[in-house]
Amino acid sequence: MRNAQPPARRDSDPANTLDHVDRQLLIALTQDAGVTNKALAGRLGLAESTCAYRVRALREAGIITGTRIQLDLALLGYPLQAIIMVRLGSHTMANVNQLYDALVATPGVVQAFHVAGADDFYLHVAVENAEALRDFVLQHVTSHRVVRQTETHLVFDVRAGAGVLTAPPGR
């Protein structure tokens, strides 16, 4: 195994300091976040200690911000997913932050996006059925005084995209 040294940090922008090995680590981890350090090191031809050091350095730099698992929402009893687009009537910082905090704390919210454009928020929610979706919108979204309008779109299927880091050709 080759013993790759950690990259020298050239400036304060972590993205500009990533070398080929860092990128390969990130690609491998985005494909399988649960891979063991031993397997990851073996896959990339690194010493286990070097691999662990580099992953830790990527975490400390804020490039890796967590580890997540993907759940089958339907098997958990939440087969109906929707995107709820939310428009506000008042855009003060306090109103926006208060609503955002309330939305992300609401059970059933998979993700919440604060966006620019005609809408202010997109909520990805998962619920038990159509009635639960209606109740969710009425009890947890339109009940906020700053919400002016909502539009709900059912999700038929979800697929993960390629992401921003991809393996080089031939891998």
C-alpha positions as CSV (number, residue, x, y, z in Angstrom):
1,M,0.0,0.0,0.0
2,R,1.2,3.4,-0.7
3,N,1.3,5.8,2.2
4,A,-0.3,9.1,1.0
5,Q,0.5,12.1,3.1
6,P,-2.4,14.5,4.0
7,P,-2.6,17.4,1.7
8,A,-0.9,20.7,2.6
9,R,-3.6,23.3,3.4
10,R,-3.0,26.1,1.0
11,D,-5.7,28.6,1.9
12,S,-8.8,29.0,4.0
13,D,-11.2,27.4,1.4
14,P,-11.3,23.7,2.1
15,A,-12.6,22.9,-1.4
16,N,-9.4,24.3,-2.9
17,T,-7.2,22.1,-0.7
18,L,-8.5,18.7,-1.7
19,D,-6.1,16.5,-3.5
20,H,-6.8,13.3,-5.6
21,V,-6.8,11.1,-2.5
22,D,-9.3,13.3,-0.6
23,R,-11.6,13.3,-3.6
24,Q,-11.4,9.5,-3.9
25,L,-12.2,9.2,-0.2
26,L,-15.2,11.4,-0.6
27,I,-16.4,9.5,-3.6
28,A,-16.1,6.2,-1.8
29,L,-17.9,7.6,1.3
30,T,-20.8,9.1,-0.7
31,Q,-21.3,5.7,-2.3
32,D,-21.2,3.8,1.0
33,A,-21.1,5.9,4.2
34,G,-21.0,2.8,6.3
35,V,-17.8,1.4,4.9
36,T,-15.3,0.4,7.5
37,N,-12.0,2.3,7.6
38,K,-10.1,-1.0,6.9
39,A,-12.3,-1.6,3.7
40,L,-12.0,2.0,2.7
41,A,-8.2,2.0,3.1
42,G,-7.9,-1.3,1.1
43,R,-10.2,0.0,-1.7
44,L,-8.0,3.1,-2.1
45,G,-4.6,1.5,-1.5
46,L,-4.0,3.5,1.7
47,A,-2.6,2.6,5.0
48,E,-5.4,2.4,7.6
49,S,-3.9,5.1,9.8
50,T,-3.6,7.4,6.8
51,C,-7.1,6.7,5.7
52,A,-8.5,7.4,9.2
53,Y,-6.4,10.6,9.5
54,R,-7.6,11.9,6.2
55,V,-11.3,11.2,7.0
56,R,-10.9,12.9,10.4
57,A,-9.2,15.9,8.7
58,L,-12.1,16.1,6.2
59,R,-14.6,16.2,9.1
60,E,-12.6,18.8,11.0
61,A,-12.5,21.0,7.9
62,G,-16.3,20.8,7.7
63,I,-16.3,19.0,4.3
64,I,-17.9,15.9,5.8
65,T,-20.7,17.2,8.0
66,G,-22.4,13.9,9.1
67,T,-23.3,10.4,8.3
68,R,-26.9,9.6,7.3
69,I,-28.8,6.5,6.5
70,Q,-31.5,6.2,3.9
71,L,-34.9,4.9,5.2
72,D,-37.6,3.2,3.2
73,L,-40.4,5.5,4.3
74,A,-43.2,3.3,2.9
75,L,-42.0,0.3,5.0
76,L,-42.0,2.6,8.0
77,G,-45.7,3.4,7.5
78,Y,-45.3,6.7,5.5
79,P,-46.0,5.7,1.9
80,L,-47.3,9.1,0.7
81,Q,-44.6,11.7,0.0
82,A,-45.2,15.3,-1.1
83,I,-43.5,18.5,-1.8
84,I,-45.3,21.5,-0.3
85,M,-44.4,24.9,-1.7
86,V,-45.0,27.7,0.8
87,R,-45.3,31.4,0.1
88,L,-45.1,33.9,2.9
89,G,-47.0,37.1,3.3
90,S,-44.3,38.7,5.5
91,H,-40.6,38.3,4.9
92,T,-39.0,39.7,8.0
93,M,-36.0,37.8,9.3
94,A,-37.7,37.0,12.5
95,N,-40.8,35.6,10.7
96,V,-38.7,33.5,8.3
97,N,-36.5,32.1,11.0
98,Q,-39.4,31.3,13.3
99,L,-41.3,29.5,10.6
100,Y,-38.2,27.6,9.4
101,D,-37.5,26.4,12.9
102,A,-41.1,25.3,13.4
103,L,-41.2,23.5,10.1
104,V,-38.0,21.5,10.5
105,A,-39.1,20.5,14.0
106,T,-42.4,19.1,12.7
107,P,-42.7,15.3,12.6
108,G,-43.2,14.2,9.0
109,V,-40.8,16.8,7.5
110,V,-38.0,14.9,5.6
111,Q,-36.3,18.1,4.4
112,A,-37.1,21.8,4.3
113,F,-35.6,24.2,1.8
114,H,-35.6,28.0,2.2
115,V,-35.5,29.1,-1.5
116,A,-35.5,32.2,-3.6
117,G,-38.2,32.8,-6.3
118,A,-42.0,32.9,-6.2
119,D,-42.0,30.4,-3.3
120,D,-40.2,30.8,0.0
121,F,-40.0,27.2,1.2
122,Y,-40.2,23.7,-0.2
123,L,-41.1,21.0,2.3
124,H,-40.5,17.3,1.5
125,V,-42.9,15.5,3.8
126,A,-43.9,11.8,4.3
127,V,-47.2,10.9,5.8
128,E,-49.5,7.8,6.2
129,N,-52.2,8.8,3.7
130,A,-54.1,11.6,1.9
131,E,-56.0,12.6,5.0
132,A,-52.8,12.9,7.0
133,L,-51.3,15.1,4.3
134,R,-54.3,17.4,4.4
135,D,-54.1,17.5,8.2
136,F,-50.4,18.2,8.0
137,V,-50.9,21.2,5.7
138,L,-53.7,22.6,7.8
139,Q,-52.2,22.0,11.2
140,H,-48.5,22.6,10.7
141,V,-48.2,24.9,7.7
142,T,-51.2,27.2,7.0
143,S,-51.7,27.6,10.7
144,H,-48.7,30.0,10.8
145,R,-49.8,33.6,10.4
146,V,-47.0,34.5,8.0
147,V,-48.0,31.7,5.5
148,R,-50.0,33.3,2.6
149,Q,-50.3,30.3,0.2
150,T,-49.3,26.7,-0.2
151,E,-49.3,24.3,-3.2
152,T,-48.9,20.6,-2.7
153,H,-47.4,18.2,-5.2
154,L,-47.4,14.4,-4.7
155,V,-44.1,12.5,-5.1
156,F,-44.4,9.4,-7.3
157,D,-40.8,8.3,-7.0
158,V,-37.5,9.5,-5.6
159,R,-34.0,8.8,-7.0
160,A,-30.7,10.0,-5.8
161,G,-28.7,12.1,-8.3
162,A,-25.1,11.6,-9.3
163,G,-24.0,14.2,-6.8
164,V,-21.1,16.6,-7.2
165,L,-18.3,14.1,-6.9
166,T,-18.1,11.3,-9.3
167,A,-15.7,8.5,-9.9
168,P,-13.3,8.9,-12.8
169,P,-14.0,6.9,-16.0
170,G,-13.2,3.2,-15.7
171,R,-14.1,3.0,-12.0
